[in-house]
Amino acid sequence: MEPLRFGLIGYGVIGKSHCKAVQTVPEAAQIVAVADLLEPNRQQAAADGAEKVYASDEELLADPRIEAVTVAVPTGLRDAIVLKALKRGKHVLFEKPPAMNAATIERFMALRGRLTAACGSGRVTFAPSVAAISRCVADGVLGPLRLVRIHVNKAAGKSPQKPPPPWRQSFCLNGGGILVNWGIYDLNYMMELTNWQLKPVSVMAQWWPVAGVYADRAADCSDADSHFVALIRCAGGEAIVFERGEFMPIHGQEQWQIVGGEGTLTMKMGGGKDKAVLWDQASAAEGVVSKTLWQGDDEFNGMAAQYVDFAQAVATGRAPRANLEQCLTMQRIFDAVYESARCGRSVQVGA
Ligand SMILES: NC(=O)c1ccc[n+]([C@@H]2O[C@H](COP(=O)([O-])OP(=O)(O)OC[C@H]3O[C@@H](n4cnc5c(N)ncnc54)[C@H](O)[C@@H]3O)[C@@H](O)[C@H]2O)c1
């Protein structure tokens, strides 16, 4: 298989990481051109080995050598570029969050045809432990699924030395705050672990902005969430309890759990050495028996793995990880969370 020829649009913080990741999988993908609006980032791209450097996405999209594009600009600027790329017949790997809203993802889907499109949030699903967990869930070892619990609160660190990025907690630049920035990884991870079987139907939610004492952690224009909680009911009677906060007045808390009628799995998202997935198993005689489902080094380069998955998807015509259908499911939850918090009521997902 020839490596898939990518153009990279946006050579900021995450664009540079894409470039490095692709260099580790030359058999699957290569970056043949980079576009950025800023001269220093273009110079950096050339220094990092880009064969061709453009000053705009339009010029890069017109380059006939490019088969696929990575769109690594903030969401508020990204959606229009994704639409242009699909119209020009390019496969598209776009950064997270997936889009500004679900209606935009439906527009991507309408243009996709036989092209491949996926979101960068899928990179968290390539951890070695994920396959073991999703197989355990698929085999019905936990009994009927009841609850997925996502509970992550990150402590506020020291006052920042650099100004915070303006897109980070902004509805117009990013489509939201911590929910879409990190909640997308949480949700993509948990949906993959449960084999995308959960069908969300309604949401009751609340969110809060960064607290006044930590105001310097957010740019002046910030108007979105830095902490949220949501109860998501699913069609099969399952529920997702979803909370994440950043810049929190609390020492770190992190727990992802899948609870069934006959067992519970407790795990951590992301890589790390000597990790364990705990399995509490129902026992009629003993009550609960605790075991280890999986243990080992959960180390992986998710970004590189996603390029390999994406290139194989293009070559074979199968769906990639974090494909548009999956993005739509997740984005509909985000839209419902914000709508529920705005109106103070339970909201139908996808309504
Ligand atoms: N910063 C991170 O750690 C991180 C991690 C994962 C994902 N992301 C996601 O990546 C996206 C970008 O974040 P970032 O931190 O890299 O932002 P950034 O501001 O550092 O970089 C964005 C770059 O895009 C360029 N750009 C904007 N519009 C362009 C256009 N039309 N054509 C060409 N270049 C254009 C800008 O000049 C800038 O260099 C965000 O959506 C974010 O959620 C960021």
Ligand as a Chemical Component Dictionary entry (heavy atoms), coordinates in Angstrom:
data_LIG
# 
_chem_comp.id                   LIG 
_chem_comp.type                 NON-POLYMER 
_chem_comp.pdbx_formal_charge   0 
_chem_comp.three_letter_code    LIG 
# 
loop_
_chem_comp_atom.comp_id 
_chem_comp_atom.atom_id 
_chem_comp_atom.alt_atom_id 
_chem_comp_atom.type_symbol 
_chem_comp_atom.charge 
_chem_comp_atom.model_Cartn_x 
_chem_comp_atom.model_Cartn_y 
_chem_comp_atom.model_Cartn_z 
_chem_comp_atom.pdbx_ordinal 
LIG N1  N1  N 0  -3.527 22.554 21.884 1  
LIG C1  C1  C 0  -3.743 21.292 22.195 2  
LIG O1  O1  O 0  -3.106 20.716 23.089 3  
LIG C2  C2  C 0  -4.768 20.488 21.428 4  
LIG C3  C3  C 0  -4.845 19.114 21.678 5  
LIG C4  C4  C 0  -5.748 18.369 20.950 6  
LIG C5  C5  C 0  -6.575 18.982 20.030 7  
LIG N2  N2  N 1  -6.504 20.327 19.827 8  
LIG C6  C6  C 0  -7.463 20.929 18.888 9  
LIG O2  O2  O 0  -6.777 21.452 17.762 10 
LIG C7  C7  C 0  -7.391 22.659 17.304 11 
LIG C8  C8  C 0  -6.317 23.718 17.154 12 
LIG O3  O3  O 0  -5.713 23.923 18.409 13 
LIG P1  P1  P 0  -4.218 24.514 18.526 14 
LIG O4  O4  O 0  -3.917 24.525 19.980 15 
LIG O5  O5  O -1 -3.284 23.817 17.613 16 
LIG O6  O6  O 0  -4.479 25.999 18.010 17 
LIG P2  P2  P 0  -3.360 27.062 17.521 18 
LIG O7  O7  O 0  -4.017 28.385 17.623 19 
LIG O8  O8  O 0  -2.059 26.804 18.221 20 
LIG O9  O9  O 0  -3.119 26.671 15.987 21 
LIG C9  C9  C 0  -4.074 26.886 14.990 22 
LIG C10 C10 C 0  -3.312 27.249 13.729 23 
LIG O10 O10 O 0  -4.234 27.260 12.637 24 
LIG C11 C11 C 0  -3.846 28.293 11.749 25 
LIG N3  N3  N 0  -4.997 28.626 10.897 26 
LIG C12 C12 C 0  -6.184 29.142 11.255 27 
LIG N4  N4  N 0  -6.997 29.267 10.183 28 
LIG C13 C13 C 0  -6.293 28.791 9.118  29 
LIG C14 C14 C 0  -6.580 28.648 7.734  30 
LIG N5  N5  N 0  -7.760 29.014 7.213  31 
LIG N6  N6  N 0  -5.626 28.134 6.926  32 
LIG C15 C15 C 0  -4.425 27.761 7.429  33 
LIG N7  N7  N 0  -4.096 27.881 8.748  34 
LIG C16 C16 C 0  -5.017 28.384 9.571  35 
LIG C17 C17 C 0  -3.410 29.419 12.673 36 
LIG O11 O11 O 0  -2.583 30.347 12.009 37 
LIG C18 C18 C 0  -2.664 28.634 13.772 38 
LIG O12 O12 O 0  -1.284 28.517 13.502 39 
LIG C19 C19 C 0  -8.477 23.008 18.341 40 
LIG O13 O13 O 0  -9.734 22.677 17.799 41 
LIG C20 C20 C 0  -8.181 22.102 19.529 42 
LIG O14 O14 O 0  -9.358 21.640 20.170 43 
LIG C21 C21 C 0  -5.595 21.093 20.485 44 
# 
loop_
_chem_comp_bond.comp_id 
_chem_comp_bond.atom_id_1 
_chem_comp_bond.atom_id_2 
_chem_comp_bond.value_order 
_chem_comp_bond.pdbx_ordinal 
LIG N1  C1  SING 1  
LIG C1  O1  DOUB 2  
LIG C1  C2  SING 3  
LIG C2  C3  SING 4  
LIG C2  C21 DOUB 5  
LIG C3  C4  DOUB 6  
LIG C4  C5  SING 7  
LIG C5  N2  DOUB 8  
LIG N2  C6  SING 9  
LIG N2  C21 SING 10 
LIG C6  O2  SING 11 
LIG C6  C20 SING 12 
LIG O2  C7  SING 13 
LIG C7  C8  SING 14 
LIG C7  C19 SING 15 
LIG C8  O3  SING 16 
LIG O3  P1  SING 17 
LIG P1  O4  DOUB 18 
LIG P1  O5  SING 19 
LIG P1  O6  SING 20 
LIG O6  P2  SING 21 
LIG P2  O7  DOUB 22 
LIG P2  O8  SING 23 
LIG P2  O9  SING 24 
LIG O9  C9  SING 25 
LIG C9  C10 SING 26 
LIG C10 O10 SING 27 
LIG C10 C18 SING 28 
LIG O10 C11 SING 29 
LIG C11 N3  SING 30 
LIG C11 C17 SING 31 
LIG N3  C12 SING 32 
LIG N3  C16 SING 33 
LIG C12 N4  DOUB 34 
LIG N4  C13 SING 35 
LIG C13 C14 SING 36 
LIG C13 C16 DOUB 37 
LIG C14 N5  SING 38 
LIG C14 N6  DOUB 39 
LIG N6  C15 SING 40 
LIG C15 N7  DOUB 41 
LIG N7  C16 SING 42 
LIG C17 O11 SING 43 
LIG C17 C18 SING 44 
LIG C18 O12 SING 45 
LIG C19 O13 SING 46 
LIG C19 C20 SING 47 
LIG C20 O14 SING 48 
# 
